[in-house]
Amino acid sequence: MKKKLFSVLLVGALAASLVACGKTEKKEAKASTANTEINAEEYAGTITSNAGVYKTFVNLSDWKGMSVDLKESDYVVLDSDVEDYIKSMLESKATTNVITEGTTKAGDVIKLDYSGKLDGTAFSGGTATDVTYTIGSGKFIEDLDKGLVGLTVGQETDITCVFPESYYNSDLAGKTTVFTVTVNEIDESVVPELTDEWVAANAASLGIEDSSVTTVEQLRTYVRSYLETQASSSRSSAIFDAAYKQMSDGLDVSDYPSEELTDLINTLNSNVDAEYQSYSSSYSSKEEYLKSAYKFDSLDAFNEYADNYAKQYLLQKMIVTMIAADNNITVTADDINSTGEELASYYGYDDYNDILDTYGKTMNSEIGYQVLYQKIVDFVCENVTVNDTTDTAE
């Protein structure tokens, strides 16, 4: 099944987004930097032309050789990290042993029926059947949670509970109630043993594409390599973020390319509108949805956020593009097509041409910038000094 490809500006990293910008008819005195329908081969030319426009709005000072602080120990993969990751793999393949006798204890996952009564009368929300609950999780009120310890499976038990004074339902706050509870089963998780046979049988289903991984030691080697790749990527991002903060703090931005800024703001609104339409039956208005899902006090608060966020995103794009142009860093058609094929595979499209047929050749601009951003992250990391702040006494 195809997954919809649309901008993740609201939730993703500023410059790693796929921004589905539309075209507008607005004209600018300067050449437009807004994304347009282009072939992959044409993207490289937009880097230089866009940088020329961006330089009329902001002047980037010399940044090469700046130093950034980084706690290098945060990006070292330990043996314990490898074992924890393998443990999570094993747990993902755990089976459930259903126990229908015995007594419950803290930490057990149980299935139960319960019925709560206040002064002998059932109250709203106090009755449920076949509920899965982990004893000690604290998701029930304290008295009920504690009262589930030591119960006999299959036996009906009354548990007297006092609701907290601060309970959100004022009809129950501070009141004494009785819950009639029956634990129907204890669900015991059975984690498989780590063996060569288990690795050989489960590697493919765990997403390990290397068919040569068939033993425990090979799995450990694979996991370490994977975690080190992730750590290296996180380290690069941290270095770039620290360097970018120095580049952008106090930077005098005279203005922003108006058409591109408008497109970005429209994209944010389009994303939220699409989300709201998916859940509109649960909300009386878009404003109510924004309050519930994103904690915005009003539409005006969201609009202010959209404007500020789009400017932050665009400033970073301006700086990234200027660095690329000044240092002859470019993006080839092969770069774009290769990344496009990866996205097609991830999102369930036949190939990159399927994406282009669906969303248009604007995607060449958007994927091109995604590739360019990562190249600039690597370039900046190579041209700054990193000061290790790891405490050697640790």
Long-range contacts (C-beta under 8 A, 24 or more apart in sequence): 1-348, 2-347, 2-348, 2-349, 3-347, 3-348, 4-347, 5-343, 5-347, 5-355, 5-358, 5-359, 6-270, 6-271, 6-274, 7-267, 7-268, 7-270, 7-271, 9-264, 9-267, 9-268, 9-271, 9-309, 9-310, 9-313, 10-268, 10-271, 10-272, 10-294, 13-237, 14-312, 14-313, 14-316, 15-313, 15-316, 15-317, 15-320, 15-369, 15-370, 15-373, 16-370, 16-373, 16-374, 17-313, 17-370, 18-343, 18-363, 18-366, 18-367, 18-370, 19-263, 19-264, 19-267, 19-366, 20-267, 20-270, 20-359, 20-362, 20-366, 21-260, 21-263, 21-264, 21-266, 21-267, 21-362, 21-366, 22-263, 22-266, 22-267, 22-270, 23-362, 24-259, 24-262, 24-263, 24-266, 26-258, 26-259, 26-262, 28-257, 28-258, 28-259, 30-56, 30-257, 32-257, 32-259, 32-260, 33-257, 33-259, 33-260, 34-257, 34-259, 34-260, 34-263, 35-260, 35-263, 35-362, 35-365, 35-366, 36-362, 36-365, 37-360, 37-361, 37-362, 37-364, 38-361, 38-362, 38-364, 38-365, 39-333, 39-361, 39-364, 40-333, 40-336, 40-337, 40-340, 40-364, 40-368, 41-333, 42-364, 43-331, 43-333, 43-336, 43-364, 43-365, 43-368, 44-330, 44-331, 44-332, 44-368, 46-365, 46-368, 47-321, 47-324, 47-325, 47-329, 47-330, 47-331, 47-372, 48-325, 50-321, 51-321, 51-322, 51-324, 51-325, 51-326, 52-325, 53-257, 54-257, 54-318, 54-321, 54-322, 55-322, 56-254, 57-253, 57-254, 57-255, 57-256, 57-257, 57-318, 58-251, 58-252, 58-253, 58-254, 58-315, 58-318, 58-319, 58-322, 59-252, 60-247, 60-251, 60-319, 60-322, 60-323, 61-247, 63-243, 63-246, 63-247, 63-380, 63-383, 63-384, 64-383, 64-384, 65-383, 65-384, 65-385, 66-243, 66-246, 66-384, 66-385, 67-384, 67-385, 67-386, 67-387, 68-239, 68-242, 68-243, 68-246, 68-384, 68-385, 68-386, 68-387, 69-242, 69-386, 69-387, 69-389, 70-235, 70-238, 70-239, 70-242, 70-386, 70-387, 70-388, 70-389, 71-388, 71-389, 71-390, 72-235, 72-386, 72-388, 72-389, 72-390, 73-390, 73-394, 75-231, 75-232, 75-234, 75-235, 75-238, 76-231, 77-224, 77-227, 77-228, 77-231, 81-227, 82-220, 82-223, 82-224, 82-227, 85-223, 85-226, 85-227, 86-194, 86-219, 86-220, 86-223, 89-202, 89-206, 89-223, 90-191, 90-192, 90-194, 91-189, 91-191, 92-206, 93-191, 93-192, 93-202, 93-206, 94-189, 94-190, 94-191, 94-192, 95-189, 95-190, 95-192, 96-187, 96-188, 96-189, 96-190, 97-187, 97-188, 97-189, 97-190, 98-185, 98-186, 98-187, 98-188, 99-153, 99-185, 99-186, 99-187, 99-188, 100-153, 100-154, 100-184, 100-185, 101-153, 101-154, 102-152, 102-153, 102-186, 103-150, 103-151, 103-152, 103-153, 104-135, 104-148, 104-149, 104-150, 104-151, 104-153, 104-183, 104-186, 105-135, 105-149, 105-150, 106-135, 106-136, 106-149, 107-134, 107-135, 107-136, 108-134, 108-135, 108-186, 108-188, 109-133, 109-134, 109-135, 109-186, 109-187, 109-188, 109-189, 110-134, 110-135, 110-148, 110-183, 110-184, 110-185, 110-186, 110-187, 111-183, 111-184, 111-185, 111-187, 112-148, 112-181, 112-182, 112-183, 112-184, 113-181, 113-182, 113-184, 114-144, 114-179, 114-180, 114-181, 114-182, 115-179, 115-180, 116-161, 116-177, 116-178, 116-179, 116-180, 117-177, 117-178, 117-179, 117-180, 118-171, 118-172, 118-175, 118-177, 123-171, 123-172, 123-177, 125-169, 126-177, 126-179, 130-184, 132-187, 141-167, 144-179, 144-181, 147-179, 147-181, 148-181, 148-183, 151-181, 151-183, 152-183, 153-183, 153-184, 153-185, 153-186, 154-182, 154-183, 154-184, 155-182, 155-183, 156-180, 156-181, 156-182, 157-181, 157-182, 236-377, 236-378, 236-381, 237-377, 239-380, 239-381, 239-384, 239-386, 240-376, 240-377, 240-380, 240-381, 243-380, 243-381, 243-384, 244-316, 244-319, 244-380, 247-319, 248-315, 248-316, 248-319, 251-315, 253-315, 256-311, 256-314, 256-315, 257-314, 260-314, 261-310, 261-311, 261-314, 264-310, 264-313, 264-314, 265-306, 265-307, 265-310, 268-306, 268-309, 268-310, 269-306, 272-302, 317-369, 320-369, 320-372, 320-373, 320-376, 321-369, 321-372, 323-376, 323-379, 323-380, 324-372, 324-375, 324-376, 327-379, 329-372, 329-375, 329-376, 329-379, 331-368, 331-371, 331-372, 331-375, 335-368, 335-371, 336-364, 336-367, 336-368, 336-371, 339-367, 339-370, 339-371, 340-367, 343-367
